[in-house]
Amino acid sequence: MRTLSIETPTHGRVLVRDAADPAGTLVGFHGYGQSAETMLADLERIPGADRWRLISVQALNRFYGRDSQTVMASWMTRQDRDDAIADNVEYVNRALTQVFNADAPDVPNDRVVFLGFSQGVAMAYRAALLGRYPAAGIVALGGDIPPEFKVRAPRAWPPVLIGAGDREVWYTDTKVRADEAALVFQQAPHEVVRFAGGHEWTDEFRQAVVRTLAHIQLRA
């Protein structure tokens, strides 16, 4: 038996919410079983998000929820892992290029922040560290650093904000501490916020994101 890896064109769903005189671009990646609409709504709940251009990227692997009506998506599985990572990174590259070239010449492309929730955290790290557009920051809520970046990243780390709830059942304290150790080892600027909550967005964490975005604006 032979296993072939076949490249084929596909289309992804990307939502863009523009802003007048934007401070930068905040790119969001949803969790497993969510959608671009879900992530855009979460981004919009961040205080001050109206001053940023918001881009919500939906995963390429779509499926129906239990009601057979709701469309959900997931980023990847372990099968053909390297191909899936390359496909996803190129997908984000093309999405951002289309947004910037089409109607955002005034947006400072060096102020791009990648934000992921749950399964989308790995995509935020990969888009920031492997993608065409270097990141001004990474925000990771409820998900860990991909293993390929634990020892060495392919480019300099931007500031990283990690969020973990004190009742988190997936992104456990052990995983958080391992990520902290990896960032310390690589001398990466980072902050870890442990908030009251579980595997979820909370107002406490949103305020931490506000502080991070403010620092990014000051550094630019």
N, CA, C and O of each residue as an XYZ file, in Angstrom:
880
protein
N       0.838     -1.192      0.000
C       0.000      0.000      0.000
C       0.877      1.246      0.000
O       1.877      1.314      0.715
N       0.492      2.234     -0.810
C       1.180      3.517     -0.837
C       0.269      4.602     -0.277
O      -0.943      4.587     -0.492
N       0.862      5.526      0.431
C       0.118      6.688      0.924
C       0.598      7.915      0.175
O       1.788      8.231      0.197
N      -0.306      8.602     -0.482
C       0.031      9.787     -1.251
C      -0.493     11.038     -0.557
O      -1.562     11.025      0.052
N       0.272     12.111     -0.656
C      -0.184     13.400     -0.145
C      -0.503     14.279     -1.350
O       0.395     14.645     -2.109
N      -1.762     14.613     -1.524
C      -2.220     15.301     -2.720
C      -2.563     16.756     -2.386
O      -3.401     17.023     -1.525
N      -1.921     17.667     -3.063
C      -2.210     19.089     -2.881
C      -3.397     19.487     -3.760
O      -3.459     19.124     -4.934
N      -4.327     20.228     -3.187
C      -5.502     20.652     -3.941
C      -5.960     22.020     -3.451
O      -5.835     22.313     -2.262
N      -6.484     22.862     -4.331
C      -6.987     24.169     -3.882
C      -8.209     23.992     -2.985
O      -9.009     23.077     -3.174
N      -8.334     24.880     -2.015
C      -9.521     24.901     -1.165
C      -9.786     26.339     -0.754
O      -8.943     27.213     -0.955
N     -10.934     26.582     -0.191
C     -11.293     27.936      0.211
C     -11.622     27.963      1.703
O     -12.250     27.046      2.233
N     -11.189     29.021      2.361
C     -11.468     29.201      3.776
C     -12.318     30.437      4.008
O     -12.420     31.308      3.144
N     -12.922     30.500      5.174
C     -13.824     31.596      5.533
C     -13.103     32.515      6.511
O     -12.652     32.078      7.570
N     -13.000     33.784      6.150
C     -12.307     34.775      6.980
C     -13.210     35.993      7.136
O     -13.670     36.561      6.145
N     -13.462     36.389      8.367
C     -14.284     37.564      8.644
C     -13.392     38.742      9.012
O     -12.445     38.594      9.784
N     -13.695     39.909      8.458
C     -12.899     41.114      8.702
C     -13.813     42.221      9.199
O     -14.812     42.549      8.560
N     -13.466     42.790     10.336
C     -14.188     43.954     10.829
C     -13.220     45.121     10.874
O     -12.289     45.143     11.679
N     -13.452     46.091      9.998
C     -12.538     47.222      9.868
C     -12.734     48.213     11.009
O     -13.716     48.158     11.749
N     -11.773     49.114     11.125
C     -11.833     50.170     12.128
C     -11.326     51.457     11.502
O     -10.473     51.432     10.616
N     -11.847     52.565     11.959
C     -11.368     53.860     11.492
C     -10.020     54.147     12.155
O      -9.891     54.077     13.377
N      -9.019     54.472     11.332
C      -7.673     54.766     11.843
C      -7.216     53.689     12.829
O      -6.942     53.987     13.991
N      -7.135     52.444     12.368
C      -6.862     51.323     13.282
C      -5.483     51.395     13.925
O      -4.511     51.831     13.309
N      -5.424     50.954     15.184
C      -4.150     50.888     15.905
C      -3.294     49.742     15.404
O      -2.080     49.751     15.607
N      -3.891     48.759     14.758
C      -3.183     47.589     14.258
C      -4.197     46.531     13.873
O      -5.384     46.813     13.710
N      -3.713     45.323     13.734
C      -4.558     44.212     13.307
C      -4.488     43.096     14.333
O      -3.405     42.648     14.709
N      -5.659     42.652     14.785
C      -5.765     41.549     15.735
C      -6.369     40.365     14.998
O      -7.511     40.423     14.543
N      -5.591     39.283     14.882
C      -5.996     38.106     14.113
C      -6.372     36.991     15.074
O      -5.552     36.569     15.889
N      -7.615     36.509     14.983
C      -8.100     35.517     15.923
C      -8.279     34.142     15.318
O      -8.649     34.004     14.152
N      -8.009     33.108     16.136
C      -8.151     31.708     15.743
C      -9.024     31.003     16.788
O      -8.664     30.940     17.963
N     -10.156     30.482     16.357
C     -11.133     29.902     17.270
C     -10.705     28.531     17.761
O      -9.735     27.949     17.276
N     -11.455     28.027     18.740
C     -11.212     26.700     19.274
C     -11.940     25.614     18.507
O     -12.675     25.897     17.561
N     -11.732     24.360     18.919
C     -12.367     23.213     18.268
C     -13.887     23.345     18.355
O     -14.434     23.682     19.405
N     -14.561     23.072     17.230
C     -16.005     23.092     17.218
C     -16.613     24.473     17.244
O     -17.815     24.618     17.467
N     -15.802     25.490     17.021
C     -16.303     26.853     16.944
C     -16.248     27.322     15.490
O     -16.083     26.514     14.575
N     -16.387     28.626     15.287
C     -16.423     29.168     13.935
C     -15.809     30.551     13.918
O     -15.479     31.111     14.964
N     -15.657     31.099     12.718
C     -15.144     32.461     12.595
C     -16.067     33.454     13.286
O     -15.602     34.424     13.885
N     -17.375     33.215     13.203
C     -18.333     34.104     13.859
C     -18.159     34.083     15.375
O     -18.224     35.125     16.027
N     -17.939     32.897     15.930
C     -17.727     32.771     17.374
C     -16.520     33.589     17.810
O     -16.578     34.331     18.791
N     -15.428     33.443     17.069
C     -14.196     34.119     17.458
C     -14.313     35.627     17.281
O     -13.815     36.387     18.112
N     -14.959     36.064     16.217
C     -15.117     37.491     16.015
C     -15.907     38.108     17.163
O     -15.572     39.195     17.633
N     -16.953     37.421     17.617
C     -17.737     37.920     18.741
C     -16.882     38.030     19.995
O     -17.024     38.991     20.752
N     -15.995     37.064     20.230
C     -15.111     37.121     21.389
C     -14.106     38.269     21.270
O     -13.815     38.946     22.255
N     -13.585     38.481     20.080
C     -12.655     39.599     19.884
C     -13.347     40.931     20.124
O     -12.771     41.843     20.717
N     -14.575     41.035     19.665
C     -15.305     42.299     19.805
C     -15.624     42.627     21.256
O     -15.873     43.787     21.582
N     -15.621     41.629     22.132
C     -15.902     41.866     23.550
C     -14.681     42.374     24.312
O     -14.797     42.726     25.486
N     -13.532     42.418     23.680
C     -12.344     42.975     24.326
C     -12.499     44.490     24.372
O     -12.681     45.102     23.320
N     -12.435     45.121     25.538
C     -12.577     46.577     25.604
C     -11.546     47.279     24.717
O     -10.355     46.968     24.763
N     -12.016     48.215     23.923
C     -11.123     48.942     23.027
C     -10.870     48.248     21.704
O     -10.103     48.753     20.884
N     -11.502     47.087     21.473
C     -11.276     46.354     20.227
C     -11.756     47.127     19.009
O     -11.331     46.852     17.887
N     -12.646     48.096     19.231
C     -13.138     48.889     18.106
C     -12.049     49.743     17.485
O     -12.230     50.273     16.389
N     -10.913     49.886     18.171
C      -9.787     50.660     17.633
C      -8.829     49.791     16.823
O      -7.836     50.290     16.292
N      -9.118     48.501     16.725
C      -8.263     47.563     15.996
C      -9.040     46.935     14.847
O     -10.239     46.682     14.959
N      -8.345     46.687     13.744
C      -8.942     45.861     12.703
C      -8.940     44.415     13.203
O      -7.916     43.907     13.659
N     -10.086     43.770     13.112
C     -10.227     42.399     13.592
C     -10.365     41.449     12.415
O     -11.164     41.680     11.508
N      -9.588     40.390     12.436
C      -9.665     39.347     11.422
C      -9.886     38.017     12.135
O      -9.075     37.612     12.968
N     -10.971     37.349     11.812
C     -11.267     36.056     12.411
C     -11.147     34.985     11.334
O     -11.899     34.982     10.359
N     -10.205     34.087     11.520
C      -9.885     33.063     10.516
C     -10.536     31.748     10.929
O     -10.295     31.245     12.027
N     -11.353     31.200     10.053
C     -12.002     29.930     10.358
C     -11.168     28.760      9.845
O     -10.622     28.810      8.743
N     -11.079     27.722     10.644
C     -10.331     26.525     10.256
C     -10.900     25.911      8.980
O     -12.085     26.058      8.682
N     -10.052     25.230      8.243
C     -10.441     24.693      6.945
C     -11.288     23.424      7.039
O     -11.967     23.065      6.078
N     -11.256     22.751      8.173
C     -11.964     21.472      8.309
C     -13.334     21.712      8.948
O     -13.432     21.864     10.165
N     -14.384     21.745      8.138
C     -15.726     22.058      8.629
C     -16.540     20.783      8.855
O     -16.335     19.759      8.204
N     -17.462     20.888      9.795
C     -18.379     19.771     10.037
C     -19.637     20.316     10.717
O     -19.648     21.444     11.210
N     -20.693     19.503     10.738
C     -21.945     19.901     11.370
C     -21.949     19.502     12.843
O     -21.406     18.467     13.230
N     -22.581     20.362     13.657
C     -22.777     20.030     15.057
C     -23.849     18.977     15.221
O     -24.393     18.466     14.242
N     -24.152     18.654     16.479
C     -25.119     17.585     16.751
C     -26.509     17.913     16.237
O     -27.311     17.013     15.991
N     -26.802     19.212     16.072
C     -28.122     19.572     15.550
C     -28.215     19.442     14.038
O     -29.267     19.696     13.451
N     -27.104     19.043     13.404
C     -27.030     18.855     11.946
C     -27.272     20.148     11.169
O     -27.504     20.118      9.961
N     -27.217     21.268     11.859
C     -27.433     22.559     11.219
C     -26.252     23.514     11.433
O     -25.835     24.210     10.508
N     -25.732     23.540     12.633
C     -24.657     24.467     12.979
C     -23.351     24.021     12.347
O     -22.943     22.869     12.502
N     -22.690     24.933     11.631
C     -21.401     24.622     11.007
C     -20.283     24.944     11.985
O     -20.200     26.055     12.509
N     -19.440     23.977     12.220
C     -18.286     24.117     13.111
C     -17.021     23.806     12.332
O     -17.078     23.389     11.175
N     -15.891     24.008     12.969
C     -14.634     23.729     12.272
C     -13.558     23.331     13.273
O     -13.654     23.628     14.464
N     -12.537     22.659     12.769
C     -11.361     22.322     13.583
C     -10.107     22.528     12.740
O     -10.153     22.491     11.510
N      -8.995     22.745     13.423
C      -7.779     23.112     12.706
C      -7.051     21.923     12.097
O      -6.699     21.966     10.918
N      -6.817     20.874     12.854
C      -6.060     19.760     12.294
C      -6.075     18.595     13.268
O      -6.508     18.725     14.413
N      -5.595     17.462     12.794
C      -5.372     16.290     13.634
C      -3.894     15.922     13.516
O      -3.122     16.619     12.858
N      -3.514     14.836     14.151
C      -2.119     14.409     14.061
C      -1.801     13.765     12.709
O      -0.631     13.622     12.354
N      -2.834     13.374     11.952
C      -2.609     12.716     10.666
C      -2.027     13.710      9.660
O      -2.552     14.811      9.496
N      -0.949     13.319      8.991
C      -0.270     14.187      8.015
C      -0.009     15.570      8.616
O      -0.292     16.601      8.007
N       0.532     15.553      9.812
C       0.678     16.754     10.628
C       1.461     17.858      9.927
O       1.017     19.006      9.897
N       2.612     17.527      9.367
C       3.463     18.548      8.751
C       2.772     19.207      7.559
O       2.870     20.420      7.372
N       2.081     18.414      6.763
C       1.345     18.979      5.625
C       0.238     19.913      6.113
O       0.027     20.981      5.538
N      -0.458     19.515      7.160
C      -1.549     20.336      7.681
C      -1.031     21.663      8.224
O      -1.653     22.705      8.017
N       0.099     21.628      8.913
C       0.685     22.867      9.436
C       1.053     23.795      8.289
O       0.745     24.986      8.325
N       1.711     23.251      7.269
C       2.104     24.077      6.120
C       0.879     24.659      5.419
O       0.885     25.827      5.030
N      -0.172     23.854      5.257
C      -1.397     24.343      4.618
C      -2.018     25.477      5.427
O      -2.427     26.493      4.865
N      -2.088     25.306      6.742
C      -2.725     26.307      7.587
C      -1.946     27.612      7.625
O      -2.539     28.691      7.601
N      -0.637     27.524      7.682
C       0.181     28.738      7.705
C       0.049     29.496      6.385
O      -0.071     30.722      6.377
N       0.072     28.770      5.282
C      -0.082     29.434      3.984
C      -1.472     30.034      3.838
O      -1.627     31.101      3.245
N      -2.465     29.371      4.362
C      -3.833     29.894      4.361
C      -3.891     31.246      5.075
O      -4.490     32.193      4.567
N      -3.276     31.332      6.239
C      -3.258     32.600      6.980
C      -2.456     33.648      6.220
O      -2.862     34.808      6.154
N      -1.327     33.256      5.649
C      -0.539     34.196      4.845
C      -1.393     34.839      3.755
O      -1.390     36.057      3.582
N      -2.117     34.002      3.030
C      -2.915     34.513      1.905
C      -4.072     35.382      2.390
O      -4.419     36.381      1.759
N      -4.660     34.996      3.509
C      -5.758     35.799      4.051
C      -5.270     37.191      4.428
O      -5.911     38.185      4.086
N      -4.148     37.273      5.125
C      -3.640     38.576      5.550
C      -3.177     39.404      4.356
O      -3.403     40.613      4.309
N      -2.538     38.764      3.408
C      -2.097     39.487      2.222
C      -3.285     40.090      1.483
O      -3.221     41.230      1.021
N      -4.360     39.333      1.371
C      -5.536     39.858      0.677
C      -6.127     41.048      1.431
O      -6.522     42.039      0.816
N      -6.187     40.956      2.745
C      -6.730     42.070      3.527
C      -5.840     43.298      3.410
O      -6.327     44.395      3.137
N      -4.558     43.123      3.613
C      -3.658     44.268      3.601
C      -3.561     44.910      2.222
O      -3.575     46.135      2.105
N      -3.464     44.094      1.184
C      -3.301     44.644     -0.169
C      -4.590     45.244     -0.709
O      -4.559     46.188     -1.499
N      -5.716     44.697     -0.284
C      -6.978     45.143     -0.852
C      -7.438     46.476     -0.303
O      -7.839     47.363     -1.056
N      -7.378     46.618      1.021
C      -8.018     47.810      1.572
C      -7.420     48.285      2.884
O      -8.089     48.979      3.650
N      -6.182     47.927      3.157
C      -5.607     48.345      4.428
C      -4.201     48.905      4.306
O      -3.343     48.562      5.119
N      -3.929     49.764      3.310
C      -2.567     50.291      3.193
C      -2.163     51.149      4.379
O      -0.974     51.358      4.620
N      -3.155     51.653      5.130
C      -2.849     52.511      6.257
C      -2.637     51.740      7.555
O      -2.208     52.322      8.552
N      -2.929     50.441      7.561
C      -2.748     49.662      8.778
C      -1.276     49.325      8.956
O      -0.654     48.795      8.036
N      -0.709     49.620     10.113
C       0.707     49.295     10.328
C       0.914     47.788     10.372
O       0.582     47.135     11.362
N       1.465     47.241      9.295
C       1.607     45.790      9.206
C       2.583     45.230     10.220
O       2.609     44.021     10.452
N       3.404     46.107     10.841
C       4.310     45.619     11.864
C       3.616     45.577     13.229
O       4.263     45.297     14.238
N       2.329     45.848     13.273
C       1.566     45.774     14.515
C       0.435     44.769     14.326
O      -0.747     45.107     14.370
N       0.841     43.536     14.117
C      -0.102     42.437     13.937
C       0.002     41.530     15.156
O       1.080     41.030     15.481
N      -1.122     41.323     15.824
C      -1.166     40.484     17.017
C      -1.995     39.243     16.697
O      -3.105     39.346     16.175
N      -1.449     38.073     17.014
C      -2.134     36.810     16.755
C      -2.693     36.275     18.078
O      -1.968     36.138     19.063
N      -3.985     35.979     18.080
C      -4.669     35.551     19.306
C      -5.395     34.243     19.048
O      -6.139     34.113     18.077
N      -5.170     33.279     19.926
C      -5.833     31.991     19.772
C      -6.504     31.547     21.049
O      -6.042     31.850     22.149
N      -7.611     30.818     20.893
C      -8.298     30.205     22.026
C      -8.324     28.695     21.829
O      -8.674     28.212     20.752
N      -7.954     27.947     22.871
C      -8.036     26.495     22.875
C      -7.237     25.899     21.709
O      -6.033     26.140     21.620
N      -7.866     25.134     20.817
C      -7.136     24.543     19.693
C      -6.535     25.609     18.795
O      -5.529     25.363     18.129
N      -7.137     26.788     18.768
C      -6.614     27.875     17.949
C      -5.331     28.488     18.459
O      -4.682     29.248     17.741
N      -4.947     28.170     19.700
C      -3.698     28.712     20.245
C      -2.503     28.258     19.420
O      -1.618     29.059     19.119
N      -2.470     26.989     19.052
C      -1.347     26.483     18.260
C      -1.239     27.240     16.945
O      -0.135     27.513     16.474
N      -2.380     27.583     16.347
C      -2.348     28.342     15.096
C      -1.827     29.752     15.319
O      -1.113     30.286     14.470
N      -2.170     30.364     16.443
C      -1.656     31.702     16.733
C      -0.138     31.681     16.826
O       0.533     32.554     16.274
N       0.405     30.690     17.520
C       1.862     30.571     17.619
C       2.480     30.322     16.243
O       3.486     30.937     15.889
N       1.879     29.426     15.476
C       2.473     29.086     14.179
C       2.376     30.234     13.187
O       3.321     30.484     12.439
N       1.256     30.929     13.170
C       1.129     32.080     12.274
C       2.137     33.154     12.632
O       2.700     33.808     11.754
N       2.364     33.333     13.928
C       3.296     34.369     14.387
C       4.750     34.024     14.108
O       5.546     34.900     13.769
N       5.098     32.747     14.250
C       6.506     32.344     14.182
C       6.914     31.740     12.844
O       8.105     31.638     12.550
N       5.938     31.338     12.028
C       6.247     30.744     10.729
C       5.684     31.550      9.571
O       6.104     31.365      8.428
N       4.746     32.436      9.845
C       4.028     33.117      8.784
C       4.784     34.265      8.148
O       5.878     34.633      8.575
N       4.166     34.823      7.108
C       4.759     35.900      6.317
C       4.848     37.209      7.091
O       5.729     38.030      6.835
N       3.935     37.399      8.039
C       3.865     38.670      8.753
C       4.343     38.490     10.191
O       3.642     37.881     11.000
N       5.524     39.010     10.519
C       6.033     38.888     11.892
C       5.053     39.504     12.887
O       4.364     40.479     12.587
N       5.009     38.920     14.059
C       4.026     39.321     15.055
C       4.565     40.395     15.986
O       5.738     40.398     16.360
N       3.668     41.306     16.348
C       3.972     42.259     17.416
C       3.623     41.661     18.765
O       4.063     42.161     19.801
N       2.833     40.590     18.761
C       2.457     39.933     20.005
C       1.677     38.665     19.742
O       1.109     38.476     18.667
N       1.658     37.795     20.745
C       0.879     36.559     20.709
C       0.049     36.505     21.986
O       0.567     36.735     23.079
N      -1.237     36.202     21.846
C      -2.122     36.005     22.991
C      -2.635     34.574     22.925
O      -3.225     34.164     21.925
N      -2.409     33.821     23.986
C      -2.750     32.396     24.002
C      -3.647     32.110     25.193
O      -3.208     32.204     26.339
N      -4.909     31.761     24.930
C      -5.872     31.489     25.988
C      -6.274     30.018     25.963
O      -6.907     29.551     25.017
N      -5.899     29.303     27.009
C      -6.356     27.927     27.156
C      -5.727     26.940     26.205
O      -6.371     25.960     25.831
N      -4.487     27.163     25.799
C      -3.810     26.234     24.896
C      -2.303     26.374     25.017
O      -1.801     27.433     25.393
N      -1.581     25.311     24.701
C      -0.145     25.316     24.948
C       0.672     25.587     23.688
O       0.160     25.567     22.569
N       1.956     25.839     23.909
C       2.910     26.099     22.828
C       3.111     24.803     22.034
O       3.315     23.749     22.637
N       3.058     24.855     20.704
C       3.315     23.642     19.911
C       4.697     23.080     20.217
O       5.623     23.837     20.510
N       4.844     21.771     20.153
C       6.110     21.146     20.554
C       7.312     21.606     19.745
O       8.434     21.612     20.253
N       7.091     21.993     18.488
C       8.226     22.394     17.651
C       8.863     23.709     18.089
O       9.950     24.059     17.629
N       8.181     24.445     18.987
C       8.733     25.720     19.460
C       9.183     25.659     20.914
O       9.590     26.676     21.475
N       9.117     24.494     21.527
C       9.421     24.389     22.955
C      10.890     24.671     23.267
O      11.211     25.212     24.325
N      11.774     24.306     22.347
C      13.210     24.486     22.594
C      13.761     25.676     21.840
O      14.592     26.420     22.361
N      13.294     25.859     20.605
C      13.824     26.960     19.793
C      12.780     27.378     18.771
O      12.182     26.542     18.094
N      12.573     28.673     18.672
C      11.647     29.204     17.673
C      12.424     29.625     16.430
O      13.604     29.960     16.535
N      11.791     29.617     15.250
C      12.491     29.957     14.017
C      12.776     31.442     13.852
O      13.536     31.828     12.965
N      12.179     32.281     14.691
C      12.469     33.715     14.676
C      12.328     34.235     16.100
O      11.876     33.521     16.995
N      12.718     35.476     16.294
C      12.659     36.045     17.636
C      11.227     36.072     18.160
O      10.288     36.382     17.426
N      11.077     35.744     19.432
C       9.759     35.744     20.047
C       9.259     37.168     20.245
O      10.002     38.021     20.730
N       8.004     37.436     19.873
C       7.372     38.685     20.289
C       6.875     38.514     21.724
O       6.961     37.410     22.262
N       6.367     39.550     22.351
C       5.761     39.383     23.671
C       4.597     38.392     23.622
O       3.791     38.406     22.692
N       4.525     37.541     24.628
C       3.495     36.498     24.691
C       2.663     36.687     25.958
O       3.212     36.832     27.050
N       1.360     36.685     25.811
C       0.440     36.683     26.951
C      -0.257     35.338     26.997
O      -0.905     34.935     26.031
N      -0.124     34.640     28.119
C      -0.746     33.336     28.320
C      -1.849     33.474     29.349
O      -1.649     34.070     30.408
N      -3.021     32.920     29.036
C      -4.138     32.931     29.970
C      -4.560     31.528     30.337
O      -4.695     30.662     29.473
N      -4.774     31.300     31.647
C      -5.211     29.983     32.112
C      -6.128     30.163     33.315
O      -5.777     30.860     34.268
N      -7.288     29.544     33.273
C      -8.218     29.617     34.388
C      -7.819     28.700     35.526
O      -7.179     27.670     35.318
N      -8.203     29.086     36.730
C      -7.844     28.259     37.893
C      -8.686     26.993     37.979
O      -8.402     26.112     38.791
N      -9.724     26.894     37.143
C     -10.523     25.660     37.065
C     -10.372     24.989     35.693
O     -11.209     24.183     35.286
N      -9.310     25.331     35.006
C      -9.021     24.769     33.686
C      -8.788     23.269     33.788
O      -8.063     22.811     34.671
N      -9.401     22.501     32.888
C      -9.251     21.041     32.918
C      -8.394     20.523     31.770
O      -7.937     19.380     31.812
N      -8.169     21.340     30.746
C      -7.345     20.876     29.624
C      -5.957     21.503     29.672
O      -4.956     20.788     29.682
N      -5.889     22.823     29.703
C      -4.587     23.500     29.786
C      -4.200     23.569     31.261
O      -4.357     24.592     31.926
N      -3.697     22.458     31.733
C      -3.456     22.263     33.159
C      -2.274     23.081     33.662
O      -1.506     23.649     32.886
N      -2.154     23.124     34.983
C      -1.038     23.847     35.599
C       0.298     23.276     35.135
O       1.262     24.021     34.956
N       0.361     21.973     34.943
C       1.605     21.352     34.469
C       1.977     21.875     33.086
O       3.145     22.160     32.821
N       0.987     22.001     32.205
C       1.249     22.509     30.862
C       1.631     23.986     30.896
O       2.515     24.426     30.161
N       0.963     24.736     31.747
C       1.300     26.161     31.868
C       2.748     26.318     32.329
O       3.497     27.116     31.767
N       3.134     25.569     33.333
C       4.502     25.665     33.851
C       5.530     25.230     32.796
O       6.616     25.805     32.718
N       5.198     24.237     32.003
C       6.104     23.801     30.931
C       6.273     24.911     29.896
O       7.378     25.132     29.400
N       5.188     25.607     29.569
C       5.283     26.716     28.620
C       6.087     27.868     29.203
O       6.897     28.478     28.506
N       5.864     28.168     30.482
C       6.665     29.208     31.130
C       8.152     28.864     31.067
O       8.982     29.717     30.754
N       8.474     27.625     31.362
C       9.882     27.205     31.352
C      10.477     27.329     29.952
O      11.625     27.744     29.797
N       9.689     26.965     28.926
C      10.174     27.067     27.546
C      10.448     28.512     27.164
O      11.443     28.801     26.499
N       9.582     29.415     27.574
C       9.769     30.831     27.235
C      10.927     31.436     28.020
O      11.683     32.248     27.485
N      11.069     31.052     29.271
C      12.208     31.530     30.061
C      13.515     31.030     29.449
O      14.476     31.790     29.324
N      13.549     29.767     29.074
C      14.755     29.185     28.468
C      15.157     29.937     27.206
O      16.346     30.124     26.945
N      14.178     30.368     26.427
C      14.460     31.072     25.173
C      14.525     32.597     25.353
O      14.654     33.346     24.385
N      14.433     33.030     26.608
C      14.488     34.460     26.931
C      13.418     35.245     26.175
O      13.667     36.345     25.682
N      12.235     34.664     26.095
C      11.117     35.301     25.399
C      10.323     36.170     26.372
O      10.015     35.727     27.479
N       9.994     37.378     25.984
C       9.172     38.223     26.863
C       7.776     37.623     26.999
O       7.143     37.285     25.999
N       7.305     37.494     28.218
C       6.007     36.852     28.396
C       5.370     37.238     29.721
O       6.031     37.713     30.645
N       4.071     37.018     29.780
C       3.290     37.194     31.008
C       2.282     36.069     31.073
O       1.675     35.710     30.065
N       2.104     35.512     32.257
C       1.112     34.477     32.480
C       0.047     35.028     33.418
O       0.353     35.487     34.518
N      -1.187     34.978     32.979
C      -2.315     35.453     33.779
C      -3.168     34.250     34.162
O      -3.718     33.568     33.298
N      -3.271     34.000     35.442
C      -4.123     32.927     35.960
C      -5.366     33.583     36.554
O      -5.285     34.304     37.548
N      -6.496     33.328     35.944
C      -7.720     34.014     36.320
C      -8.741     33.041     36.910
O      -8.595     31.823     36.807
N      -9.758     33.598     37.519
C     -10.837     32.784     38.068
C     -11.746     32.326     36.933
O     -12.429     33.137     36.308
N     -11.748     31.027     36.672
C     -12.557     30.516     35.573
C     -12.024     29.201     35.065
O     -11.060     28.651     35.598
N     -12.668     28.701     34.020
C     -12.264     27.434     33.438
C     -11.697     27.618     32.050
O     -10.904     28.525     31.799
N     -12.120     26.735     31.140
C     -11.649     26.787     29.755
C     -12.548     27.758     28.996
O     -13.449     27.345     28.266
N     -12.293     29.058     29.176
C     -13.240     30.059     28.713
C     -12.611     31.450     28.711
O     -11.556     31.686     29.299
N     -13.303     32.356     28.026
C     -13.003     33.773     28.119
C     -13.626     34.323     29.406
O     -14.715     33.906     29.800
N     -12.941     35.248     30.050
C     -13.518     35.955     31.192
C     -13.172     37.435     31.068
O     -12.256     37.809     30.336
N     -13.911     38.269     31.789
C     -13.617     39.705     31.775
C     -12.235     39.992     32.345
O     -11.560     40.923     31.907
N     -11.814     39.194     33.323
C     -10.483     39.377     33.905
C      -9.400     39.177     32.847
O      -8.442     39.946     32.772
N      -9.561     38.149     32.043
C      -8.549     37.926     31.011
C      -8.642     38.988     29.925
O      -7.615     39.410     29.394
N      -9.838     39.425     29.587
C      -9.969     40.494     28.589
C      -9.207     41.744     29.023
O      -8.602     42.420     28.191
N      -9.231     42.050     30.305
C      -8.481     43.218     30.788
C      -6.976     43.012     30.619
O      -6.245     43.965     30.351
N      -6.516     41.774     30.776
C      -5.099     41.478     30.536
C      -4.747     41.689     29.069
O      -3.664     42.178     28.749
N      -5.668     41.318     28.174
C      -5.443     41.550     26.747
C      -5.372     43.050     26.463
O      -4.536     43.497     25.678
N      -6.245     43.822     27.099
C      -6.230     45.279     26.924
C      -4.857     45.839     27.289
O      -4.307     46.660     26.556
N      -4.306     45.401     28.410
C      -2.990     45.887     28.838
C      -1.911     45.497     27.833
O      -1.028     46.296     27.521
N      -1.986     44.283     27.333
C      -0.993     43.823     26.354
C      -1.062     44.648     25.077
O      -0.026     45.057     24.552
N      -2.250     44.897     24.576
C      -2.398     45.686     23.353
C      -1.912     47.119     23.565
O      -1.327     47.718     22.664
N      -2.151     47.658     24.742
C      -1.682     49.018     25.033
C      -0.158     49.074     25.022
O       0.424     50.027     24.504
N       0.490     48.062     25.586
C       1.959     48.018     25.593
C       2.496     47.897     24.164
O       3.506     48.514     23.823
N       1.824     47.108     23.339
C       2.254     46.936     21.959
C       2.160     48.270     21.205
O       3.042     48.612     20.418
N       1.094     49.005     21.455
C       0.948     50.314     20.804
C       2.054     51.259     21.228
O       2.563     52.020     20.404
N       2.432     51.228     22.484
C       3.477     52.128     22.989
C       4.842     51.792     22.384
O       5.653     52.682     22.126
N       5.087     50.484     22.160
C       6.394     50.080     21.634
C       6.542     50.397     20.159
O       7.657     50.584     19.673
N       5.425     50.460     19.436
C       5.500     50.637     17.961
C       5.987     52.032     17.606
O       6.112     52.361     16.426
